[in-house]
Amino acid sequence: MVSVIAENIPNEFISIKHLGTFKNGIEDFDSEETRKWAGGLENHTLRNYSGKTELTIDIDVSKIIKIIF
């Protein structure tokens, strides 16, 4: 993936904006497949609860075709 950090609050929040794909050494911003989800956000929020850290990840699924874990 080709992405940029859209917002960063150290130790609290980071937002990653996905712009394109990277395959076989080539960045792709223009293919039909990439345009379907480009601009989607992946937000990571960190919260402290009683000395433990909770990580919440929100993904803009309206922009994603499929997610593979």
N, C-alpha and C positions, 0 to 999 in steps of 0.2 A: 504494500500500500504506500501511496504517497500522501502524506498528511502534514498539517501544520498545527502548532499549538495556538488555539484561538484565544484561550485565557488561562492564566496560571496564578493561583494564589498559593504560595508555598505552604506545604503541610495541611492544606485545606481542600483545594479544588484544582482540577486541571480539565480543560476541555480540548479535545482533539478533533479537528475538522478534516475529514477525509476528502482528498481532492482527486485521486487517481490510483492507478495500479502500477506495479513495477514487475515486469515479467521478462525473463531472458535479457536482463540488462537494459530494458527499454521502458521509459515512463510513458504511460498512456492516460491522457486526459480527455480524449475525444471519441473513443469507441462508443457504440450504442450501449454496450453492457456497462461501461464505466459511468456514462451519463445518467443511468438509471438510479445510482446511489450516491454520486458525487455530491458533496456538500453536507452529507450526513455527519452528525456529531456523536462523539463518544465522550461522556462526562464521568469523571471519577471524583467522588466526594469522600473525604476522610473526616471522621468524627471521633472524638475521645469520649468514651463512656467508662467511668470508674477505672481509669488507667489502662483500658483496652481500646484498640483502634478498630472502628467499624469502617469498612470500605464498601461504598455503594457505587455501582457502575450502571449508568443509564445510557442506552444506545437508541439512537433515532431509527427505529426499525421501519419507519415509513419509507426510508431510503434504501433499505437493504433487501436484496433479492433472497439470499440465503445466508445463514450463519452456520459455520462448521466449527465445532469444538473438538 
